[in-house]
Amino acid sequence: MFLAQRPSAIAIERFLDVSRGLSLSYEPAGLVRETPVNGRCDEEVVVIGRGNDDFERARAALIAWRQFNIGWVETFPRNAPIEPDTVVAVLIRHLGFWSLNGCRIVYLAASPESGRHFGFAHGTLTNHAESGEELFQVSMHPERGDVTYRIRAMSWPQATLARVGQPIVRALQARFRRDSVAAMTRAISLDEARR
């Protein structure tokens, strides 16, 4: 949904209510689990810390949706639970207008046995400008202790405006990945953890 101005809290809540009844805009769920044979997959994997403390802060940051704490993108509800079937609205401010997009968490990407991986993937709903799936995951290397943040996405335009503006959409997606890495890096820094 494209808007000329920022939607009110009531409008966002209505959007969420409608979104909860919508289906995914693609099939099958799980697109970003494996490298696709056909299609475009974007991925960013960056070391953002080291050791158990940084991993736990990174995990807590994902649970709090801090990877979206970038100034021009917001999620609603603010602290939505990280569990399958949770629906969120992603509000994006770009090029003088706003878009409101529905997503659903489709799976968790965690390793309960080792505790060294945590994350989730959300998929687009039929009221999203794009179709596809995005993974957010933090991991700790077992020997080196490096903590990495990984974003992996596969998408294609669904709305006409997204199709027409595809070069701009692609640039915004790349900007989101860079800004999200910076947000996660800030989220695990000791200075921010103390705030």
Secondary structure, DSSP 8 states (H G I E B T S, - for coil): -EESS---HHHHHHHHHHHTT--BSSSSS-TTTS--SSS-EEEEEEEEEEHHHHHHHHHHHHHTTGGG-SSSEEEESTT---STT-EEEEEEEETTEEEEEEEEEEEE---TTT--EEEEEEEEBTTSSEEEEEEEEEEE-TTT-EEEEEEEEEEEE-SHHHHHTHHHHHHHHHHHHHHHHHHHHHHHSHHHHH-
